[in-house]
Amino acid sequence: MADAQIGRTGTSRSAAAVDADYLARRQLQSGTAGWILLAGLGVSYVISGNFAGWNFGIAQAGWGGFVIAAILMGVMYFALVLALAEMSAAIPAAGGGYSFARQAMGPTGGFLTGLAVLIEYALAPAAIVIFIGSAVEELLGLDGPLVYAAFYLVFVGIHLTGVGEALKVMMVITVLAVLAILATAVALAGSFDASRLFDIAPTDAVGASTFLPFGLFGIWAALPFAMWLFLAVEGVPLAAEEARDPARDMPKGIIGAMSFLVLTAILVVVFLAGVAGAAAMGDSAVPLVDALRAGGSPTLATIVNALGLAGLIASFFSIIYGYSRLVFALSRAGYLPRWLSVTTGNKIPARALIVPGVLGFFASLTGEGDLMLAMAVVGATISYALMAWSHIKLRREQPGLKRPYLTPGGTVTSGIALVLSLIALTGVFAFDPRAFLLTLVLFAIGAAYYWFYSRNHLVAATAEEEFALLQAAQRKDL
């Protein structure tokens, strides 16, 4: 078998054997996603964060403080997205940020970046399915392990049918969720009152005012919640190998998704608090629904309450896609057990879909959705810093790399993303030290596995070698 011919030095003993056998059994279905589907994928990753979670940042900072936090995180994500647009067009591999980091920083840097993203994408679906269970309980009176299992079975099953079919189903669900947000904004526009944005009384904190009732510290504490408005949009490059024209589609898809998410973030942050009041929004479990009820639209509130479930499902569904492509890429490279990356006859990474899904289901049985989501945010912020640094290193050390798209502002843009991601990481620690420390434990376990085992079993010595072998296998398959 080709697997046995891959030596402990991390290079293949026979490139032809790897080309003909190993990578031939580990390919994705290319040409299935244009830029519109990619943009839809980016929106679906994030859209559930518009329905709930972000608003708790108002309780930490007041409306004004939260707006500042949201602007800072919006700048961070937009800067990161622009850097990722360049790297995903230049290095269109299914590993996304892991692939960029490996080319920039070598095998260790690549693994640490991939591990950070894996923590984010493995824990987020488990957290979201717990929230889905709560929504289903409110609508149907059902909750618990059977609901969690049913959602994993159904949506992993849809992914197993094929990437084109799965992305189209995801797009339909996402459109329903987006319509709920747009309809809410239209319904609330006539009841907007700017004075309600500042109905939280100032405290005696440093820098406190009507605009910043909890002072400067509140802005820092609100950063993790502001991230929920954009969290996981960076996953679009994970679909690079399935894009029709990665050089054109990846930049358009991820920038289009981020631009639309900025619009929805503005709508929910401004209109909801401007109708129901900042104090009410800071404590609301269902902010869109509560704002509609406060604005005198109870019927639409009931409809949006149901469509809020669509938002959760969209993010759950799309992040399953994201973790499967990341696990596939890490496995194919030898960082994770290689059997996880074997694809089916229609080029679906079935094992990379099923195994993390089973583990995610068991994680969901803890019922600690908030903890898992906070841990996912820790993994995300670490990965952002590493991806931004990768862009800087690639610009400086590999100026000859073919770049179909160039990041506006170059390394200044990615430098902004790097600085803000490190600041956001400290904000997560301020909000939930337990989540921070538990995530570091997962990092230590992953790093030990890499150091003592997988670094000696890599499929290729460098990212360039792996990518060249993959391209050769794809050309032979055509």
C-alpha positions as CSV (number, residue, x, y, z in Angstrom):
1,M,0.0,0.0,0.0
2,A,1.1,3.6,-0.6
3,D,0.7,4.4,3.1
4,A,3.5,2.0,3.9
5,Q,5.8,3.7,1.5
6,I,5.7,7.0,3.3
7,G,8.8,7.1,5.4
8,R,9.4,8.4,9.0
9,T,11.4,11.3,7.6
10,G,8.2,12.9,6.3
11,T,9.1,12.4,2.6
12,S,7.8,9.8,0.3
13,R,10.1,7.0,-0.9
14,S,8.2,6.9,-4.2
15,A,6.5,10.0,-5.5
16,A,4.9,8.0,-8.2
17,A,3.4,5.6,-5.7
18,V,2.0,8.5,-3.7
19,D,0.7,10.1,-6.9
20,A,-1.0,7.0,-8.2
21,D,-2.3,5.4,-5.0
22,Y,-2.2,7.5,-1.9
23,L,-3.5,10.8,-3.2
24,A,-5.8,9.2,-5.7
25,R,-7.8,7.8,-2.8
26,R,-7.9,11.2,-1.1
27,Q,-9.4,13.7,-3.5
28,L,-12.4,16.0,-3.3
29,Q,-14.9,16.8,-6.0
30,S,-13.5,19.9,-7.7
31,G,-15.6,22.4,-9.6
32,T,-18.7,22.1,-7.5
33,A,-18.8,25.6,-5.9
34,G,-18.8,29.0,-7.5
35,W,-18.3,32.2,-5.6
36,I,-22.0,32.7,-4.7
37,L,-22.1,29.3,-3.0
38,L,-18.8,30.1,-1.3
39,A,-20.2,33.4,-0.1
40,G,-23.3,31.6,1.1
41,L,-21.0,29.1,3.0
42,G,-19.3,32.0,4.7
43,V,-22.6,33.6,5.8
44,S,-24.0,30.3,7.0
45,Y,-20.9,29.7,9.2
46,V,-21.7,32.8,11.1
47,I,-25.5,33.5,10.8
48,S,-26.5,31.9,14.1
49,G,-24.4,34.4,15.9
50,N,-26.7,37.2,14.7
51,F,-29.7,35.6,16.5
52,A,-28.2,35.3,20.0
53,G,-25.0,35.5,22.0
54,W,-23.6,38.8,20.7
55,N,-26.1,40.8,22.7
56,F,-24.7,39.6,26.0
57,G,-21.8,42.0,25.2
58,I,-24.1,44.9,25.9
59,A,-24.5,43.7,29.5
60,Q,-20.7,43.8,29.7
61,A,-20.1,47.2,28.0
62,G,-23.4,49.0,27.4
63,W,-24.5,49.7,23.9
64,G,-21.7,52.3,23.2
65,G,-19.0,50.1,24.6
66,F,-20.3,47.1,22.6
67,V,-20.4,49.1,19.4
68,I,-16.7,50.0,19.9
69,A,-15.9,46.3,20.5
70,A,-17.9,45.2,17.4
71,I,-16.1,47.8,15.3
72,L,-12.7,46.5,16.5
73,M,-13.7,42.9,15.8
74,G,-15.2,43.8,12.5
75,V,-11.9,45.5,11.5
76,M,-10.0,42.4,12.7
77,Y,-12.2,40.0,10.7
78,F,-12.2,42.2,7.5
79,A,-8.4,42.5,7.7
80,L,-8.0,38.8,8.2
81,V,-10.5,38.0,5.4
82,L,-8.5,40.2,3.0
83,A,-5.3,38.3,3.9
84,L,-7.0,35.0,3.5
85,A,-8.4,36.0,0.1
86,E,-4.8,36.4,-1.1
87,M,-3.5,33.2,0.4
88,S,-6.5,31.0,-0.6
89,A,-6.1,32.2,-4.3
90,A,-2.4,31.5,-4.2
91,I,-2.6,28.2,-2.2
92,P,-6.0,26.6,-3.0
93,A,-5.8,23.7,-0.6
94,A,-8.6,22.1,1.6
95,G,-6.7,22.9,4.7
96,G,-7.3,26.6,4.5
97,G,-5.4,28.4,7.3
98,Y,-3.4,25.2,8.1
99,S,-2.1,25.0,4.5
100,F,-1.1,28.7,4.5
101,A,0.7,28.4,7.8
102,R,2.5,25.2,6.8
103,Q,3.9,26.9,3.7
104,A,4.9,30.0,5.7
105,M,6.1,28.4,9.0
106,G,6.8,24.8,8.2
107,P,5.3,21.6,9.5
108,T,5.1,22.7,13.2
109,G,3.6,26.1,12.5
110,G,1.1,24.4,10.1
111,F,0.1,21.8,12.7
112,L,-0.4,24.4,15.5
113,T,-2.6,26.5,13.2
114,G,-4.6,23.5,12.1
115,L,-5.0,22.4,15.7
116,A,-6.3,25.8,16.7
117,V,-8.9,25.7,13.9
118,L,-9.8,22.1,14.7
119,I,-10.6,23.0,18.3
120,E,-12.8,25.8,17.0
121,Y,-14.6,23.7,14.4
122,A,-14.9,20.5,16.5
123,L,-16.4,22.2,19.5
124,A,-18.7,24.8,17.8
125,P,-21.1,22.2,16.3
126,A,-21.4,20.5,19.7
127,A,-22.3,23.8,21.3
128,I,-24.7,24.8,18.5
129,V,-26.6,21.5,18.7
130,I,-27.2,22.1,22.4
131,F,-28.7,25.5,21.5
132,I,-30.7,23.8,18.8
133,G,-32.0,21.4,21.4
134,S,-33.2,24.3,23.5
135,A,-35.0,25.8,20.5
136,V,-36.6,22.5,19.6
137,E,-37.8,22.1,23.2
138,E,-39.4,25.5,23.1
139,L,-41.2,24.7,19.8
140,L,-42.0,21.0,20.2
141,G,-41.3,20.1,23.9
142,L,-38.4,17.8,22.9
143,D,-34.8,18.1,24.0
144,G,-31.8,16.1,25.0
145,P,-29.6,13.4,23.5
146,L,-32.2,12.1,21.0
147,V,-32.5,15.6,19.5
148,Y,-28.7,16.0,19.4
149,A,-28.3,12.6,17.7
150,A,-31.1,13.2,15.2
151,F,-29.5,16.5,14.0
152,Y,-26.1,15.0,13.7
153,L,-27.4,12.0,11.8
154,V,-29.5,14.0,9.4
155,F,-27.0,16.7,8.6
156,V,-23.9,14.5,8.4
157,G,-26.1,12.3,6.2
158,I,-26.8,15.1,3.8
159,H,-23.1,15.9,3.5
160,L,-22.5,12.3,2.7
161,T,-24.7,12.6,-0.4
162,G,-22.3,15.0,-2.1
163,V,-20.8,18.5,-1.7
164,G,-22.9,20.2,-4.4
165,E,-26.2,18.9,-2.9
166,A,-25.1,19.8,0.7
167,L,-24.1,23.3,-0.2
168,K,-27.4,23.9,-2.0
169,V,-29.4,22.7,1.0
170,M,-27.2,24.9,3.2
171,M,-27.9,27.9,1.0
172,V,-31.7,27.4,1.3
173,I,-31.5,27.2,5.1
174,T,-29.2,30.3,5.2
175,V,-31.6,32.3,3.0
176,L,-34.4,31.6,5.4
177,A,-32.3,32.8,8.4
178,V,-31.2,36.0,6.5
179,L,-34.8,36.8,5.6
180,A,-35.7,36.6,9.3
181,I,-33.1,39.2,10.1
182,L,-34.0,41.5,7.2
183,A,-37.8,41.2,8.0
184,T,-37.0,42.1,11.6
185,A,-35.1,45.2,10.7
186,V,-37.9,46.4,8.4
187,A,-40.5,45.8,11.1
188,L,-38.5,47.6,13.7
189,A,-37.5,50.7,11.7
190,G,-40.6,52.6,12.5
191,S,-40.3,52.1,16.3
192,F,-36.6,53.0,16.6
193,D,-35.7,55.5,19.4
194,A,-32.1,56.4,19.8
195,S,-32.5,57.2,23.5
196,R,-33.2,53.6,24.2
197,L,-29.6,52.8,23.2
198,F,-28.4,54.5,26.3
199,D,-30.8,53.3,29.0
200,I,-28.1,51.7,31.1
201,A,-27.1,53.9,34.0
202,P,-23.3,54.7,34.2
203,T,-21.3,52.9,36.9
204,D,-18.3,54.2,38.8
205,A,-15.9,52.3,36.5
206,V,-12.9,54.1,35.0
207,G,-14.0,56.0,32.0
208,A,-17.7,55.4,32.6
209,S,-20.3,57.7,30.9
210,T,-23.8,57.5,29.4
211,F,-22.1,56.1,26.2
212,L,-19.8,53.8,28.1
213,P,-21.7,52.9,31.3
214,F,-19.2,50.2,32.3
215,G,-16.1,52.2,31.3
216,L,-13.1,51.1,29.3
217,F,-12.9,47.7,30.9
218,G,-16.4,46.9,29.5
219,I,-15.1,47.2,25.9
220,W,-12.4,44.6,26.6
221,A,-14.8,42.2,28.3
222,A,-17.2,42.6,25.3
223,L,-14.7,41.6,22.6
224,P,-15.6,37.8,22.8
225,F,-19.3,38.6,22.3
226,A,-18.5,41.0,19.4
227,M,-16.7,38.1,17.7
228,W,-19.9,36.1,17.6
229,L,-21.1,38.5,14.8
230,F,-18.4,37.2,12.5
231,L,-17.0,34.0,14.1
232,A,-16.0,31.2,11.5
233,V,-16.2,33.3,8.3
234,E,-12.5,32.4,8.0
235,G,-13.6,28.9,7.1
236,V,-14.5,29.7,3.5
237,P,-11.0,28.7,2.2
238,L,-11.6,25.1,3.5
239,A,-13.7,24.7,0.3
240,A,-10.8,25.8,-2.0
241,E,-10.3,22.4,-3.6
242,E,-14.0,22.2,-4.5
243,A,-14.2,25.7,-6.0
244,R,-14.7,26.0,-9.7
245,D,-12.0,28.6,-10.1
246,P,-10.1,29.1,-6.8
247,A,-8.1,32.1,-8.0
248,R,-11.2,34.1,-8.8
249,D,-13.9,32.5,-6.7
250,M,-12.2,32.3,-3.3
251,P,-11.5,36.1,-2.9
252,K,-14.9,37.0,-4.2
253,G,-16.6,34.4,-2.0
254,I,-15.0,35.3,1.3
255,I,-15.0,39.1,0.8
256,G,-18.6,38.9,-0.3
257,A,-19.6,36.9,2.8
258,M,-17.8,39.3,5.1
259,S,-19.4,42.4,3.5
260,F,-22.9,40.9,3.9
261,L,-22.2,40.0,7.5
262,V,-21.2,43.5,8.3
263,L,-24.6,44.6,7.0
264,T,-26.5,42.1,9.2
265,A,-24.4,43.0,12.2
266,I,-25.3,46.7,11.8
267,L,-29.0,45.8,11.5
268,V,-29.2,43.7,14.6
269,V,-27.0,45.8,16.9
270,V,-28.7,49.1,16.0
271,F,-32.4,48.2,15.5
272,L,-32.8,45.7,18.3
273,A,-31.4,47.9,21.1
274,G,-33.1,51.0,19.6
275,V,-36.5,49.4,20.0
276,A,-36.3,47.1,23.0
277,G,-33.6,49.1,24.9
278,A,-30.0,48.2,25.6
279,A,-30.7,46.9,29.1
280,A,-33.3,44.5,27.8
281,M,-31.1,43.3,25.0
282,G,-28.2,42.6,27.3
283,D,-30.2,40.0,29.1
284,S,-32.2,38.5,26.3
285,A,-31.9,34.9,25.2
286,V,-33.8,35.6,22.0
287,P,-33.1,39.2,21.1
288,L,-34.8,39.4,17.7
289,V,-38.0,37.9,19.2
290,D,-38.0,40.2,22.2
291,A,-37.3,43.3,20.1
292,L,-40.2,42.4,17.8
293,R,-42.6,41.9,20.8
294,A,-41.4,45.2,22.2
295,G,-42.0,46.8,18.8
296,G,-45.6,45.5,18.6
297,S,-45.1,42.7,16.0
298,P,-46.0,39.5,18.0
299,T,-46.9,37.5,14.9
300,L,-43.6,38.2,13.2
301,A,-41.9,37.5,16.5
302,T,-43.4,33.9,16.4
303,I,-42.3,33.4,12.8
304,V,-38.7,34.7,13.6
305,N,-38.6,32.5,16.6
306,A,-39.1,29.5,14.3
307,L,-36.6,30.9,11.7
308,G,-34.1,31.4,14.5
309,L,-33.8,27.6,14.5
310,A,-32.9,27.9,10.8
311,G,-30.0,30.2,11.7
312,L,-28.7,27.7,14.2
313,I,-29.1,24.8,11.7
314,A,-27.3,26.8,9.0
315,S,-24.2,27.3,11.2
316,F,-24.4,23.7,12.5
317,F,-24.6,22.3,9.0
318,S,-21.8,24.5,7.5
319,I,-19.4,24.0,10.3
320,I,-19.8,20.2,9.9
321,Y,-18.6,20.8,6.4
322,G,-15.7,22.9,7.7
323,Y,-14.4,20.4,10.2
324,S,-14.6,17.5,7.7
325,R,-12.4,19.4,5.2
326,L,-9.9,20.4,7.9
327,V,-9.7,16.8,9.3
328,F,-9.4,15.5,5.7
329,A,-6.5,17.9,5.0
330,L,-4.7,17.2,8.2
331,S,-5.1,13.5,7.8
332,R,-4.0,13.5,4.1
333,A,-0.8,15.3,5.2
334,G,-0.2,12.8,8.0
335,Y,-0.8,15.1,10.9
336,L,-3.9,13.0,11.9
337,P,-4.3,9.2,11.3
338,R,-4.3,8.7,7.5
339,W,-7.3,6.5,7.3
340,L,-9.5,9.6,8.1
341,S,-8.8,11.1,4.7
342,V,-9.8,8.3,2.4
343,T,-12.7,9.5,0.3
344,T,-15.6,7.6,-1.2
345,G,-16.3,6.9,-4.9
346,N,-18.0,10.3,-5.3
347,K,-15.0,12.0,-3.5
348,I,-16.7,12.6,-0.2
349,P,-14.5,12.5,3.0
350,A,-16.9,10.2,4.8
351,R,-14.7,9.3,7.6
352,A,-13.7,12.9,8.3
353,L,-17.4,13.7,8.5
354,I,-18.5,10.7,10.7
355,V,-15.7,10.4,13.3
356,P,-15.7,14.0,14.5
357,G,-19.5,14.0,14.4
358,V,-19.6,11.1,16.8
359,L,-17.1,12.8,19.1
360,G,-19.1,16.0,18.8
361,F,-22.3,14.2,19.8
362,F,-20.6,12.8,22.9
363,A,-19.3,16.3,23.8
364,S,-22.8,17.7,23.4
365,L,-24.0,15.3,26.2
366,T,-22.2,17.5,28.7
367,G,-24.9,20.2,28.0
368,E,-22.2,22.9,28.5
369,G,-22.8,24.8,25.3
370,D,-21.5,28.1,26.6
371,L,-18.2,26.5,27.8
372,M,-17.6,24.8,24.4
373,L,-18.4,27.9,22.5
374,A,-15.9,29.9,24.7
375,M,-13.3,27.3,24.1
376,A,-14.0,27.5,20.3
377,V,-13.4,31.2,20.5
378,V,-10.0,30.7,22.2
379,G,-9.0,28.3,19.4
380,A,-10.3,30.8,16.8
381,T,-8.3,33.8,18.2
382,I,-5.1,31.8,18.3
383,S,-5.6,30.6,14.7
384,Y,-6.2,34.2,13.6
385,A,-2.9,35.4,14.9
386,L,-1.1,32.5,13.3
387,M,-2.9,33.0,9.9
388,A,-2.1,36.7,9.9
389,W,1.5,36.0,10.7
390,S,1.6,33.5,7.9
391,H,0.5,36.2,5.4
392,I,3.2,38.5,6.7
393,K,5.9,35.8,6.3
394,L,4.7,34.7,2.9
395,R,4.9,38.3,1.6
396,R,8.4,38.8,3.0
397,E,10.0,35.4,2.3
398,Q,8.1,34.2,-0.8
399,P,7.6,37.3,-2.9
400,G,7.7,35.2,-6.1
401,L,4.6,33.2,-5.1
402,K,2.0,33.6,-7.8
403,R,-0.8,35.7,-6.2
404,P,-3.9,36.1,-8.4
405,Y,-5.3,38.4,-5.7
406,L,-3.4,40.9,-3.6
407,T,-4.5,42.1,-0.2
408,P,-5.1,45.8,-0.1
409,G,-2.6,47.3,2.3
410,G,-0.4,44.2,2.2
411,T,1.3,43.3,5.5
412,V,-0.1,46.4,7.2
413,T,-3.6,44.9,6.8
414,S,-2.5,41.5,8.1
415,G,-0.5,43.2,10.9
416,I,-3.7,44.9,12.1
417,A,-5.4,41.5,12.1
418,L,-2.5,40.1,14.1
419,V,-2.6,42.8,16.8
420,L,-6.4,42.8,17.2
421,S,-6.5,38.9,17.4
422,L,-4.0,39.0,20.3
423,I,-6.1,41.6,22.0
424,A,-9.2,39.5,21.5
425,L,-7.5,36.5,23.0
426,T,-6.8,38.4,26.2
427,G,-10.5,39.4,26.2
428,V,-11.5,35.7,26.2
429,F,-9.3,35.1,29.2
430,A,-10.9,38.0,31.0
431,F,-14.4,36.7,30.2
432,D,-13.9,32.9,30.9
433,P,-10.5,31.8,32.4
434,R,-11.7,28.2,32.7
435,A,-12.4,28.0,28.9
436,F,-9.0,29.5,28.3
437,L,-7.2,27.0,30.4
438,L,-9.1,24.0,29.2
439,T,-8.3,25.0,25.6
440,L,-4.6,25.1,26.5
441,V,-4.9,21.6,27.8
442,L,-6.3,20.5,24.5
443,F,-3.4,22.3,22.8
444,A,-0.9,20.5,25.0
445,I,-2.4,17.1,24.2
446,G,-2.4,17.9,20.5
447,A,1.2,19.2,20.6
448,A,2.4,16.0,22.4
449,Y,0.7,13.8,19.7
450,Y,2.5,15.8,17.0
451,W,5.9,15.9,18.7
452,F,6.0,12.3,19.6
453,Y,4.3,10.7,16.6
454,S,2.9,12.6,13.6
455,R,5.8,14.8,12.8
456,N,7.7,11.7,11.9
457,H,4.9,10.4,9.7
458,L,4.1,13.3,7.4
459,V,3.3,12.6,3.8
460,A,5.5,15.3,2.4
461,A,8.4,17.3,3.8
462,T,7.0,20.6,2.8
463,A,3.7,22.1,1.8
464,E,5.0,22.7,-1.7
465,E,5.8,19.0,-2.1
466,E,2.4,17.9,-0.9
467,F,0.6,20.5,-3.1
468,A,2.7,19.4,-6.2
469,L,1.8,15.8,-5.6
470,L,-1.9,16.6,-5.1
471,Q,-2.0,18.6,-8.4
472,A,-0.3,15.8,-10.2
473,A,-2.9,13.3,-8.9
474,Q,-5.7,15.6,-9.8
475,R,-4.4,16.0,-13.4
476,K,-4.1,12.2,-13.8
477,D,-7.7,11.8,-12.5
478,L,-9.1,14.2,-15.2
